Amino acid sequence: MRKALLAACCLVVSACKTAEPAPTPPAPPPPREQPAPEAKPLPPGLDGAALNEQANPCEDFYEYACGNWVKNTEIPADRPRWSRGFDSIAARNEEILREILEASSTGKSPEGTPYAQKLGDYYGACMDEAQVEASLPALKTELAKLTAVKSAKDLAQVVGTMHARSVFPLFHLSSNNDLKDASQVVGEMDQGGLGLPDRDYYLKDDEKSKGLLTAYGEHLKNLFVLLGETPEQAAKSAASVLETETALAKASLTRVERREPKNLYHRLERKGLKAEAPAFPWDAYFTAAGAKELQTINVTHPPFFKEVERLVKTAKPGTWTPYLTAHYVLSVVPALPKAFQQERFRFTSQNLTGAKEDVPRWKKCVRFTNNALGEALAQPFIAKTFGADGKTTTLQMVMEIEKSFERNLDSLAWMDAPTREQALVKVRKIANKIGYPDKWRNYDALKVERGSFLGSWVSASAFEQARQLAKIGKPVDKDEWIIPPPTVNAFYNPALNEIIFPAGILQPPFFNREATAPVNFGAMGMVVGHEITHGFDDEGRQYDAEGNLRDWWTPGSDKAFRERVACVKEQYDGYTAIDELKVNGALTLGENVADLGGLKLAHAAMEAWLAKDPEAAKQVNGYRYTPSQQLFLGYAQSWCSKYRDPYARQMAMVDPHSPPHWRVNGPLGNLKEFQQAFQCQEGTKMVRPAAQRCEVW
């Protein structure tokens, strides 16, 4: 969804691999004094079995905190990664959602479940594999209507019809807040039309990239064979798709370029779009897409639409049928016979994820139902897991860390008074959405067919696209949630200056009612601080307190900020993600700045909290680790992760987050609070030389 891509900065983990060798340090420091393991109990919330106490925390803190977990943990066969935080929570959440959906599918839904019939029918249709196996004739009937293109007008109409179903060949159409007037919702046209995760997969010329592109072509060929083409025909169809997608990739902005909000703002309106690409029949397109009257349009990258027009004018006869066919089939694979699903898994597992087994059908169906009816499914989930008290406790922590940010502003010598005043206004206006919405989404218009999962899938996709387009021209709904509450993640949305903390993440190890306060500040408190800092990272800082893209910085503070984030970029550029792939310091810059700021804020908030409650401070000091050590261990252990190599490579190319190893060791190497907590000396790997130390917030 375009809105999520543009407006939501999230926390979710990235790929993990070995640490980058550091220069040879001086002679090791004298042994640090540590209490004997049996002297004091381990703080609740920390996992003693995960620790590798043979490692030196001042040399590799990730290894110290997670070493034995990494050594002893096996990645489940159906997953590309496994983490102690995100994935373990998601797995528990799925089991709860499965219970709700299986009960609903048999007419025994939990009391208070809205849209129980639709939930049960959607899940039940998905689980009916015999019916899914019989879906090919219906698919072919639709393809015959959707891919018959003899003219530019035909192309515009079928592309619009697909877009109305949330299938996006050529480009994307959605709604989004106007970047310079956050009170308006406008239409948005964005680059798209690729079958691989990123433009660079088509354009890089190293051997691994060329091999993956060849494998993708073979995958497309196999799909066309499954649709009934001969191998010779299928090979030609696949080559045609690759040719079209490569042309679109060349015209696309890179992920780094898309991190600059100003690069994505061009209010051309419908009239300007027609002038930019006059050969494309835009009126026919918008009518078919369900946006006949749409006039207010932001075009994120006008040159891309010039390329679309060129393709429309110059494409050979027969180009569009295989291209449109491939995109429609790839969008509905989960609702197609097993042969299609197996072919899709074969390609993605071998080239993108490394998973050894396909995801069990029940897990797929839980995820698909959550995507289609998330806020209906969330209500019984909330009753089972979170409750109103969870909202209150989390809000207290959020408020404490927002106060920590305010206090920290006074200590920033590089920021002048006028800019500091504006930053203070912005942080005080952050809207915090915790747990679940106050107003639930209406699904009355969504049609679900128990006898056709393909039909239900397409209907749910069309329902969501219609909901997005219906926002255009109306006041922004500040109560809307952009993700289902069971999601294990957290988001900052700069266009609304809001933070979303779904109930899905507010569980151990991120938030544990039994853990000490320092452990919770390290795990969940850092998440809170991370999302607050996103409002002031290299992207978020460009938006004001109301969510408008506006420069509120003085030239002096702007220059000082840029110098500090340049330090962060250079630091992470030097880290290895996997094999020859380095971390992309520009792509990951916002998340790295948020990690660094989030940890600093969480630590300061913990100290302020303990200072106000001497009795609590005395209690947490009775454990094996000091409060500061508990916080940093709580943080690190929430990121213990293992990745399969193909997935690690994919994440290194497309994920704006650094690998978990560097999400721990990277920011901690810059924090004097960490170095003091573990008595780390100059020359150890976890103490960056003073001249190379990075600090932004």
For each residue, the residues with C-beta under 8 A, 3 or more apart:
1: 4 5 174 468 482
2: 5 6 172 174 176 188 190
3: 6 7 8 174 175 176 177 468 482
4: 1 7 8 482 483
5: 1 2 8
6: 2 3 176 188 261 264 495
7: 3 4 176 177 482 493 494 495 496
8: 3 4 5 482 483 491 492 493 500
9: 491 492 493 494 531 534 537 539 540 590 591 594
10: 489 490 491
11: 489 490 491 505 527 530 531 657
12: 86 488 489 657
13: 16 81 83 85 86 639 641 657 660 663
14: 588 651 652 655 656 657 658 659 660 663
15: 81 577 578 643 647 648 649 650 651 652 655 659
16: 13 81 641 642 643 648 659 660 661
17: 576 577 578 579 643 648 659 661
18: 576 661
19: 60 62 63 576 661 665
20: 574 575 576
21:
22: 25 685
23:
24:
25: 22 28 683 684 685
26: 683
27: 683
28: 25 683 684
29: 32 58 681 683 684
30:
31:
32: 29 58 678 679
33: 679
34:
35: 39 40 624
36: 39
37: 53 624
38:
39: 35 36 624
40: 35 622 623 624
41: 622 623 624
42: 46 48 623 624 625
43: 46 515 516 518 519 620 623 624 625 630
44: 512 514 515 516 519
45: 508 509 512 514 515 516 519 520 523 630 634
46: 42 43 51 515 519 625 630 633 634 637
47: 50 51 69 84 509 637
48: 42 51
49: 68 69 72
50: 47 65 66 67 68 69 84 637 640
51: 46 47 48 64 65 67 68 633
52: 55 63 64 66 67 68 71
53: 37 64
54: 67
55: 52 59 60 63 64 67
56: 59 60 64 684
57: 60 61 64 65 678 680 686
58: 29 32 61 675 678 679 680 681 684 685 686 687
59: 55 56 63 684 685 686
60: 19 55 56 57 63 64 665 685 686
61: 57 58 64 65 632 636 664 665 668 674 678 686
62: 19 65 66 67 636 639 660 661 664 665
63: 19 52 55 59 60 66 67 70
64: 51 52 53 55 56 57 60 61 67 636
65: 50 51 57 61 62 632 633 636 637 640 664
66: 50 52 62 63 69 70 84 636 637 639 640 641 664
67: 50 51 52 54 55 62 63 64 70 71
68: 49 50 51 52 71 72
69: 47 49 50 66 72 73 84 637 640
70: 63 66 67 73 640 641 642
71: 52 67 68
72: 49 68 69
73: 69 70 82 84 640 642
74: 82
75: 79 80 81 82 642 643 644
76: 79 82
77: 355 356 357
78: 355 356 357 358 359 360 363
79: 75 76 82 87 355 359
80: 75 352 353 354 355 643 644 646 647
81: 13 15 16 75 87 641 642 643 644 647
82: 73 74 75 76 79 87 88 641 642
83: 13 86 87 88 639 640 641 642 660
84: 47 50 66 69 73 87 88 509 637 638 639 640 641
85: 13 88 89 509 510 523 638 639 640 641
86: 12 13 83 89 90 488 489 505
87: 79 81 82 83 84 90 91 641
88: 82 83 84 85 91 92 509
89: 85 86 92 93 488 504 505 507 508 509 510
90: 86 87 93 94 488 504
91: 87 88 94 95
92: 88 89 95 96 507
93: 89 90 96 97 381 385 486 488 504 507
94: 90 91 97 98 363 366 367
95: 91 92 98 99
96: 92 93 99 100 381 384 385
97: 93 94 100 101 366 369 370 377 381 486
98: 94 95 101 102 362 363 366
99: 95 96 102 103
100: 96 97 103 104 109 110 113 119 377 380 381 384
101: 97 98 104 105 119 120 123 365 366 369 377
102: 98 99 105 106 123
103: 99 100 106 108 109 110
104: 100 101 107 108 109 113 116 117 119 120 123
105: 101 102 119 120 121 123 124 127
106: 102 103 120
107: 104 120
108: 103 104
109: 100 103 104 113 116 119 120 380
110: 100 103 113 380 383 384
111:
112: 379 380 383
113: 100 104 109 110 116 119 376 379 380
114: 376 379 440 443
115: 118 119 373 376 443
116: 104 109 113 119 120
117: 104 120 121 448
118: 115 121 122 373 376 443 446 448
119: 100 101 104 105 109 113 115 116 122 123 369 373 376 377
120: 101 104 105 106 107 109 116 117 123 124
121: 105 117 118 124 125 448 449 450 456
122: 118 119 125 126 368 369 372 373 448 456 460
123: 101 102 104 105 119 120 126 127 365 366 369
124: 105 120 121 127 128 450
125: 121 122 128 131 448 449 450 451 452 453 456
126: 122 123 132 334 335 361 364 365 368 369 453 456
127: 105 123 124 361 362 365
128: 124 125 131 132 453
129: 132 133 338 361
130: 133 134
131: 125 128 134 135 451 452 453
132: 126 128 129 135 335 336 337 338 453 454
133: 129 130 337 338
134: 130 131 137 337
135: 131 132 138 139 335 336 337 452 453 454
136: 139 140 336 337
137: 134 140 141
138: 135 141 142 452 454 455
139: 135 136 142 143 329 332 336 454
140: 136 137 143 144 227 228
141: 137 138 144 145
142: 138 139 145 146 328
143: 139 140 146 147 227 325 328 329
144: 140 141 147 148
145: 141 142 148 158
146: 142 143 158 161 162 324 328
147: 143 144 158 320 321 324 325 328
148: 144 145 154 158 321
149: 154 155 158 320 321 324
150: 154
151: 154 155
152: 155 156 279 280 281 312 313
153: 156 157 281 284
154: 148 149 150 151 157 158
155: 149 151 152 158 159 281 312 320
156: 152 153 159 160 280 281 282 284 285 288
157: 153 154 160 161 284 285 287 288
158: 145 146 147 148 149 154 155 161 162 288 324
159: 155 156 162 163 169 170 285 288 289 324
160: 156 157 163 164 284 285 286 287 288 289 290
161: 146 157 158 164 165 288 289
162: 146 158 159 165 167 168 169 324 327 328
163: 159 160 166 167 168 172 173 288 289 465
164: 160 161 288 289 290 462 465 466
165: 161 162 458 461 462 465
166: 163 331 461 462 464 465
167: 162 163 327 328 331 332 461
168: 162 163 171 172 173 192 193 327
169: 159 162 192 193 323 324 327 328
170: 159 192 193 248 308
171: 168 189 190 191 192 193 304 305 308
172: 2 163 168 188 189 190 191 192
173: 163 168 187 188 189 190 289 291 469
174: 1 2 3 187 188 190 465 468 469
175: 3 185 186 187 188 468 469 471 472
176: 2 3 6 7 179 185 186 188 298 495
177: 3 7 182 184 185 186 476 495 496 547
178: 181 182 183 184 185 186 267 296 298
179: 176 182 261 264 265 298 495 548 549
180: 265 548 549 550
181: 178 184 548
182: 177 178 179 476 495 496 543 546 547 548
183: 178 475 476 546
184: 177 178 181 296 476
185: 175 176 177 178 471 472 473 474 475 476
186: 175 176 177 178 267 296 297 298 472
187: 173 174 175 291 294 296 297 298 469 472
188: 2 6 172 173 174 175 176 297 298 299 300
189: 171 172 173 273 297 298 299 300 305
190: 2 171 172 173 174 264 300 301
191: 171 172 248 251 252 253 300 301 304
192: 168 169 170 171 172 248
193: 168 169 170 171 244 245 248 327
194: 198 199 202 245 248 249 252
195: 216 220 241 245 326 327 330
196: 201 202 212 213 216 245
197: 201 352 650 653 654
198: 194 201 255 653 654
199: 194 202 203 249 250 252 254
200: 203 204 209 249 254 653
201: 196 197 198 204 209 212 213 216 249 653
202: 194 196 199 213 242 245 246 249 250
203: 199 200 246 249 250
204: 200 201 209 210
205: 209 210
206: 209 210
207: 210 211
208: 211 212 649
209: 200 201 204 205 206 212 213
210: 204 205 206 207 213 214
211: 207 208 214 215
212: 196 201 208 209 215 216 351
213: 196 201 202 209 210 216 217 242
214: 210 211 217 218
215: 211 212 218 219 347 350 351
216: 195 196 201 212 213 219 220 242 347 351
217: 213 214 220 221 238 239 242
218: 214 215 221 222 238 347
219: 215 216 222 223 343 344 346 347
220: 195 216 217 223 224 234 237 238 241 242 326
221: 217 218 224 225 231 234 235 237 238
222: 218 219 225 226 234 343
223: 219 220 226 227 234 326 329 330 340 343
224: 220 221 227 229 233 234 237 238 322 325 326
225: 221 222 228 229 230 231 234
226: 222 223 339 340 343
227: 140 143 223 224 325 329
228: 140 225
229: 224 225 233 234 237
230: 225 233 234
231: 221 225 234 235
232: 235 236
233: 224 229 230 236 237
234: 220 221 222 223 224 225 229 230 231 237 238
235: 221 231 232 238 239
236: 232 233 239 240 322
237: 220 221 224 229 233 234 240 241 322 325 326
238: 217 218 220 221 224 234 235 241 242 322 326
239: 217 235 236 242 243
240: 236 237 243 244 318 319 322 323
241: 195 220 237 238 244 245 322 323 326
242: 202 213 216 217 220 238 239 245 246
243: 239 240 246 247 319
244: 193 240 241 247 248 311 315 319 323
245: 193 194 195 196 202 241 242 248 249 323
246: 202 203 242 243 249 250
247: 243 244 250 251 307 311
248: 170 191 192 193 194 244 245 251 252 304 307 308 311
249: 194 199 200 201 202 203 245 246 252
250: 199 202 203 246 247 307
251: 191 247 248 303 304 306 307 308
252: 191 194 199 248 249 301 304
253: 191 257 258 263 300 301 304
254: 199 200 257 258
255: 198 258 259 587 654 656
256: 259 584 586 587
257: 253 254 260 263
258: 253 254 255 263 264
259: 255 256 538 539 586 587 589 590 656
260: 257 263 264 539
261: 6 179 264 265 494 539 542 543 549
262: 265 542 549
263: 253 257 258 260 300 301
264: 6 179 190 258 260 261 298 300 301
265: 179 180 261 262 298 300 549
266: 298 299 300 301 302
267: 178 186 272 296 297 298 299
268: 271 272 273 275 276 297 298 299 302
269: 272 273 295 296 297
270: 273 274 282 286 294 295 296 297
271: 268 274 275 295
272: 267 268 269 275 276 297 299
273: 189 268 269 270 276 277 282 297 299 305
274: 270 271 277 278 282
275: 268 271 272 278
276: 268 272 273 299 302 305 306 309
277: 273 274 280 282 305 306 308 309
278: 274 275 309
279: 152 309 312 313
280: 152 156 277 285 305 308 309 312
281: 152 153 155 156 284 285
282: 156 270 273 274 277 285 286
283: 286 287
284: 153 156 157 160 281 287 288
285: 156 157 159 160 280 281 282 288 289
286: 160 270 282 283 289 291 292 294
287: 157 160 283 284 292
288: 156 157 158 159 160 161 163 164 284 285
289: 159 160 161 163 164 173 285 286 469
290: 160 164 465 466 469
291: 173 187 286 294 469 472
292: 286 287
293:
294: 187 270 286 291 297 469 472
295: 269 270 271
296: 178 184 186 187 267 269 270 472 473
297: 186 187 188 189 267 268 269 270 272 273 294
298: 176 178 179 186 187 188 189 264 265 266 267 268
299: 188 189 266 267 268 272 273 276 302 305
300: 188 189 190 191 253 263 264 265 266 304
301: 190 191 252 253 263 264 266 304 305
302: 266 268 276 299 305 306
303: 251 306 307
304: 171 191 248 251 252 253 300 301 307 308
305: 171 189 273 276 277 280 299 301 302 308 309
306: 251 276 277 302 303 309 310
307: 247 248 250 251 303 304 310 311
308: 170 171 248 251 277 280 304 305 311 312
309: 276 277 278 279 280 305 306 312 313
310: 306 307 313 314
311: 244 247 248 307 308 314 315 319
312: 152 155 279 280 308 309 315
313: 152 279 309 310
314: 310 311
315: 244 311 312 319 320
316: 319
317:
318: 240 321 322
319: 240 243 244 311 315 316 322 323
320: 147 149 155 315 323 324
321: 147 148 149 318 324 325
322: 224 236 237 238 240 241 318 319 325 326
323: 169 240 241 244 245 319 320 326 327
324: 146 147 149 158 159 162 169 320 321 327 328
325: 143 147 224 227 237 321 322 328 329
326: 195 220 223 224 237 238 241 322 323 329 330
327: 162 167 168 169 193 195 323 324 330 331
328: 142 143 146 147 162 167 169 324 325 331 332
329: 139 143 223 227 325 326 332 333 336 340
330: 195 223 326 327 333 344
331: 166 167 327 328 461
332: 139 167 328 329 335 336 454 457 458
333: 329 330 336 340 341 344
334: 126 341 364 368 457
335: 126 132 135 332 453 454 456 457 458
336: 132 135 136 139 329 332 333 340 341 454
337: 132 133 134 135 136 340 341
338: 129 132 133 341 342
339: 226 342 343
340: 223 226 329 333 336 337 343 344
341: 333 334 336 337 338 344 345 358
342: 338 339 345 346 358
343: 219 222 223 226 339 340 346 347
344: 219 330 333 340 341 347 348
345: 341 342 348 349 355 358
346: 219 342 343 349 350
347: 215 216 218 219 343 344 350 351 352
348: 344 345 351 352 353 355
349: 345 346 352 353 354 355 356 358 646
350: 215 346 347 646
351: 212 215 216 347 348 646
352: 80 197 347 348 349 646 647 650
353: 80 348 349 644 646 647 650
354: 80 349 644 645 646 647
355: 77 78 79 80 345 348 349 358 359 644 647
356: 77 78 349
357: 77 78
358: 78 341 342 345 349 355
359: 78 79 355 363 364
360: 78 363 364
361: 126 127 129 364 365
362: 98 127 365 366
363: 78 94 98 359 360 366 367
364: 126 334 359 360 361 367 368
365: 101 123 126 127 361 362 368 369
366: 94 97 98 101 123 362 363 369 370
367: 94 363 364 370 371
368: 122 126 334 364 365 371 372 457
369: 97 101 119 122 123 126 365 366 372 373 377
370: 97 366 367 373 374 377 484 486
371: 367 368 374 460 484
372: 122 368 369 446 456 457 460 463 464
373: 115 118 119 122 369 370 376 377 443 446 460
374: 370 371 377 378 441 483 484 485 486
375: 378 379 437 440 441 443 481 484 485
376: 113 114 115 118 119 373 379 440 441 443
377: 97 100 101 119 369 370 373 374 380 381 484 486
378: 374 375 381 382 436 440 484 485 486 503
379: 112 113 114 375 376 382 383 436 440
380: 100 109 110 112 113 377 383 384
381: 93 96 97 100 377 378 384 385 386 485 486 503
382: 378 379 385 386 387 435 436 485 503
383: 110 112 379 380 387
384: 96 100 110 380 381
385: 93 96 381 382 503 507
386: 381 382 390 391 435 436 503 506
387: 382 383 390 391
388: 391 392
389: 392 393
390: 386 387 393 394 435 503 506
391: 386 387 388 394 395 434 435 436
392: 388 389 395 396
393: 389 390 396 397 511 513
394: 390 391 397 398 434 435 501 506 511 524
395: 391 392 398 399 432 434
396: 392 393 399 400
397: 393 394 400 401 520 521 524 525 528 605
398: 394 395 401 402 432 434 499 501 528
399: 395 396 402 403
400: 396 397 403 404 605 608 609
401: 397 398 404 405 525 528 529 532 601 602 605
402: 398 399 405 406 427 428 430 532
403: 399 400 406 407 605 608
404: 400 401 407 408 529 601 602 604 605 608
405: 401 402 408 409 427 529 532 533 601 697
406: 402 403 409 410 424 427 428
407: 403 404 410 411 604 608
408: 404 405 411 412 600 601 604 697
409: 405 406 412 415 420 423 424 427
410: 406 407 420
411: 407 408
412: 408 409 415 420 697
413:
414: 557 560 561 564
415: 409 412 419 420 423 557 560 561
416: 419 420 554 556 557
417: 420 421
418: 421 422 554 557
419: 415 416 422 423 552 553 554 557
420: 409 410 412 415 416 417 423 424
421: 417 418 424 425
422: 418 419 425 426 544 545 552 553
423: 409 415 419 420 426 427 536
424: 406 409 420 421 427 428
425: 421 422 428 429 545
426: 422 423 429 430 497 535 536 544 545
427: 402 405 406 409 423 424 430 532 535
428: 402 406 424 425 545
429: 425 426 497 545 546
430: 402 426 427 497 498 499 532 535
431: 478 496 497 498 499
432: 395 398 498 499 501
433: 437 481 498 499 500 501
434: 391 394 395 398 501 506
435: 382 386 390 391 394 485 501 502 503 506
436: 378 379 382 386 391 481 485 502 503
437: 375 433 440 441 479 480 481 485
438: 479
439: 479
440: 114 375 376 378 379 437
441: 374 375 376 437
442: 445
443: 114 115 118 373 375 376 446 463
444:
445: 442 463 466
446: 118 372 373 443 459 460 463
447: 456 459 463
448: 117 118 121 122 125 456 459 460
449: 121 125 452 453 455 456 459
450: 121 124 125
451: 125 131 455
452: 125 131 135 138 449 455 456
453: 125 126 128 131 132 135 335 449 456 457
454: 132 135 138 139 332 335 336 457 458
455: 138 449 451 452 458 459
456: 121 122 125 126 335 372 447 448 449 452 453 459 460
457: 332 334 335 368 372 453 454 460 461
458: 165 332 335 454 455 461 462
459: 446 447 448 449 455 456 462 463
460: 122 371 372 373 446 448 456 457 463 464
461: 165 166 167 331 457 458 464 465
462: 164 165 166 458 459 465 466
463: 372 443 445 446 447 459 460 466 467
464: 166 372 460 461 467 468
465: 163 164 165 166 174 290 461 462 468 469
466: 164 290 445 462 463 469 470
467: 463 464 470 471
468: 1 3 174 175 464 465 471
469: 173 174 175 187 289 290 291 294 465 466 472
470: 466 467 474
471: 175 185 467 468 474 477
472: 175 185 186 187 291 294 296 469
473: 185 296
474: 185 470 471 477
475: 183 185
476: 177 182 183 184 185 496
477: 471 474 480
478: 431 496 498
479: 437 438 439
480: 437 477
481: 375 433 436 437 484 485 500 502
482: 1 3 4 7 8 491 493 500
483: 4 8 374 487 489 491 500 502
484: 370 371 374 375 377 378 481 487 502 504
485: 374 375 378 381 382 435 436 437 481 502 503 504
486: 93 97 370 374 377 378 381 502 503 504
487: 483 484 502 504 505
488: 12 86 89 90 93 502 504 505
489: 10 11 12 86 483 502 504 505
490: 10 11 499 500 501 502 505 527 528 530 531
491: 8 9 10 11 482 483 499 500 531
492: 8 9 498 499 500 531 532 534 535 540
493: 7 8 9 482 496 497 498 499 500 547
494: 7 9 261 497 534 535 539 540 542 543 547
495: 6 7 176 177 179 182 543 547
496: 7 177 182 431 476 478 493 547
497: 426 429 430 431 493 494 535 543 545 546 547
498: 430 431 432 433 478 492 493
499: 398 430 431 432 433 490 491 492 493 528 531 532
500: 8 433 481 482 483 490 491 492 493
501: 394 398 432 433 434 435 490 505 506 527 528 531
502: 435 436 481 483 484 485 486 487 488 489 490 505 506
503: 378 381 382 385 386 390 435 436 485 486 506
504: 89 90 93 484 485 486 487 488 489 507
505: 11 86 89 487 488 489 490 501 502 510 511 524 527
506: 386 390 394 434 435 501 502 503 510 511 524
507: 89 92 93 385 504 510 511 512
508: 45 89 511 512 514 515
509: 45 47 84 85 88 89 512 523 634 637 638
510: 85 89 505 506 507 523 524 527 638
511: 393 394 505 506 507 508 520 523 524
512: 44 45 507 508 509 515 519 520 523
513: 393
514: 44 45 508
515: 43 44 45 46 508 512 519 520 523 634
516: 43 44 45 519 520 619 620 623 627 630
517: 520 521 606 609 610 616 620
518: 43 521 522 606 610 620 627 628 630 631 634
519: 43 44 45 46 512 515 516 522 523 630 631 633 634
520: 45 397 511 512 515 516 517 523 524 525 634
521: 397 517 518 524 525 526 602 603 605 606 609 631 634
522: 518 519 525 526 602 606 630 631 632 633 634 635 636 638
523: 45 85 509 510 511 512 515 519 520 526 527 634 635 637 638
524: 394 397 505 506 510 511 520 521 527 528
525: 397 401 520 521 522 528 529 601 602 605 606 631
526: 521 522 523 529 530 595 598 599 602 635 638
527: 11 490 501 505 510 523 524 530 531 598
528: 397 398 401 490 499 501 524 525 531 532 598 601 602
529: 401 404 405 525 526 532 533 597 598 599 600 601 602 605
530: 11 490 526 527 533 534 594 595 597 598
531: 9 11 490 491 492 499 501 527 528 534 535 594 598
532: 401 402 405 427 430 492 499 528 529 535 536 597 598 601
533: 405 529 530 536 537 593 594 596 597 598 601 697
534: 9 492 494 530 531 537 539 540 590 594
535: 426 427 430 492 494 497 531 532 540 541 543
536: 423 426 532 533 540 541 597 697
537: 9 533 534 540 541 565 589 590 591 593 594 597 696
538: 259 541 565 589 590 593
539: 9 259 260 261 494 534 542 590
540: 9 492 494 534 535 536 537 543 590
541: 535 536 537 538 553 561
542: 261 262 494 539 549 550 551
543: 182 261 494 495 497 535 540 547 548 549 550
544: 422 426 547 548 550 552
545: 422 425 426 428 429 497
546: 182 183 429 497
547: 177 182 493 494 495 496 497 543 544
548: 179 180 181 182 543 544
549: 179 180 261 262 265 542 543
550: 180 542 543 544
551: 542 558
552: 419 422 544
553: 419 422 541 557 558 561
554: 416 418 419 557 558
555: 558 559
556: 416 559 560
557: 414 415 416 418 419 553 554 560 561
558: 551 553 554 555 561 562
559: 555 556 562 563
560: 414 415 556 557 563 564
561: 414 415 541 553 557 558 564 565 696
562: 558 559 565 566
563: 559 560 566 567
564: 414 560 561 567 568 694 695 696
565: 537 538 561 562 568 569 589 593 696
566: 562 563 569 570
567: 563 564 570 571 692 694
568: 564 565 571 572 585 589 592 593 596 694 696
569: 565 566 572 573 585 586 589
570: 566 567 573 574 585
571: 567 568 574 575 585 592 666 670 688 692 694
572: 568 569 575 583 584 585 588 589 592 658 662 666
573: 569 570 582 583 584 585 586
574: 20 570 571 582
575: 20 571 572 582 583 658 659 662 666
576: 17 18 19 20 579 581 582 583
577: 15 17 581 582 583 648 649 651 652 658 659
578: 15 17 581 645 648 649 652 659
579: 17 576 645 649
580:
581: 576 577 578 649 652 653
582: 573 574 575 576 577 652
583: 572 573 575 576 577 588 652 658 659 662
584: 256 572 573 587 588 652 653
585: 568 569 570 571 572 573 588 589 592
586: 256 259 569 573 589
587: 255 256 259 584 655 656
588: 14 572 583 584 585 591 592 655 656 657 658
589: 259 537 538 565 568 569 572 585 586 592 593
590: 9 259 534 537 538 539 540 593 594 656
591: 9 537 588 594 595 656 657 658 663
592: 568 571 572 585 588 589 595 596 658 666 667
593: 533 537 538 565 568 589 590 596 597 696 697
594: 9 530 531 533 534 537 590 591 597 598
595: 526 530 591 592 598 599 658 663 666 667
596: 533 568 592 593 599 600 666 667 670 671 694 695 696 697
597: 529 530 532 533 536 537 593 594 600 601 696 697
598: 526 527 528 529 530 531 532 533 594 595 601 602
599: 526 529 595 596 602 603 632 635 667 668 671 674
600: 408 529 596 597 603 604 671 673 695 697
601: 401 404 405 408 525 528 529 532 533 597 598 604 605 697
602: 401 404 521 522 525 526 528 529 598 599 605 606 631 635
603: 521 599 600 606 607 628 631 671 673
604: 404 407 408 600 601 607 608
605: 397 400 401 403 404 521 525 529 601 602 608 609
606: 517 518 521 522 525 602 603 609 610 627 628 631
607: 603 604 610 611 627
608: 400 403 404 407 604 605 611 612
609: 400 517 521 605 606 612 613 616
610: 517 518 606 607 613 616 617 620 627
611: 607 608 617
612: 608 609
613: 609 610 616 617
614: 617 618
615: 618 619
616: 517 609 610 613 619 620
617: 610 611 613 614 620 621 627
618: 614 615 621 622
619: 516 615 616 622
620: 43 516 517 518 610 616 617 623 627 630
621: 617 618 626 627
622: 40 41 618 619
623: 40 41 42 43 516 620 630
624: 35 37 39 40 41 42 43
625: 42 43 46 629 630 633
626: 621 629 630 677
627: 516 518 606 607 610 617 620 621 630 631
628: 518 603 606 631 632 673 674 676 677
629: 625 626 632 633 677 678
630: 43 45 46 516 518 519 522 620 623 625 626 627 633 634
631: 518 519 521 522 525 602 603 606 627 628 634 635 677
632: 61 65 522 599 628 629 635 636 668 674 677 678
633: 46 51 65 519 522 625 629 630 636 637
634: 45 46 509 515 518 519 520 521 522 523 630 631 637 638
635: 522 523 526 599 602 631 632 638 639 664
636: 61 62 64 65 66 522 632 633 639 640 664 668
637: 46 47 50 65 66 69 84 509 523 633 634 640
638: 84 85 509 510 522 523 526 634 635
639: 13 62 66 83 84 85 635 636 660 663 664
640: 50 65 66 69 70 73 83 84 85 636 637 660
641: 13 16 66 70 81 82 83 84 85 87 660
642: 16 70 73 75 81 82 83
643: 15 16 17 75 80 81 647 648 651 659
644: 75 80 81 353 354 355 647 648
645: 354 578 579 648 649
646: 80 349 350 351 352 353 354 649 650
647: 15 80 81 352 353 354 355 643 644 650 651
648: 15 16 17 577 578 643 644 645 651 652 659
649: 15 208 577 578 579 581 645 646 652 653
650: 15 197 352 353 646 647 653 654 655
651: 14 15 577 643 647 648 654 655 657 659
652: 14 15 577 578 581 582 583 584 648 649 655 659
653: 197 198 200 201 581 584 649 650
654: 197 198 255 650 651
655: 14 15 587 588 650 651 652
656: 14 255 259 587 588 590 591
657: 11 12 13 14 588 591 651 663
658: 14 572 575 577 583 588 591 592 595 662 663 666
659: 14 15 16 17 575 577 578 583 643 648 651 652 662 663
660: 13 14 16 62 83 639 640 641 663 664
661: 16 17 18 19 62 664 665
662: 572 575 583 658 659 665 666
663: 13 14 591 595 639 657 658 659 660 666 667
664: 61 62 65 66 635 636 639 660 661 667 668
665: 19 60 61 62 661 662 668 669 685 686
666: 571 572 575 592 595 596 658 662 663 669 670
667: 592 595 596 599 663 664 670 671
668: 61 599 632 636 664 665 671 674 686
669: 665 666 674 685 686 687 688 693
670: 571 596 666 667 688 693 694 695
671: 596 599 600 603 667 668 674 675
672: 675 676
673: 600 603 628 676 677
674: 61 599 628 632 668 669 671 677 678 680 686
675: 58 671 672 678 679 680 686 687
676: 628 672 673 679
677: 626 628 629 631 632 673 674
678: 32 57 58 61 629 632 674 675 686
679: 32 33 58 675 676
680: 57 58 674 675 684 686 687
681: 29 58 684 687
682: 687 689
683: 25 26 27 28 29 687
684: 25 28 29 56 58 59 680 681 687
685: 22 25 58 59 60 665 669
686: 57 58 59 60 61 665 668 669 674 675 678 680
687: 58 669 675 680 681 682 683 684
688: 571 669 670 692 693 694
689: 682 692 693
690: 693
691:
692: 567 571 688 689
693: 669 670 688 689 690
694: 564 567 568 571 596 670 688
695: 564 596 600 670
696: 537 561 564 565 568 593 596 597
697: 405 408 412 533 536 593 596 597 600 601
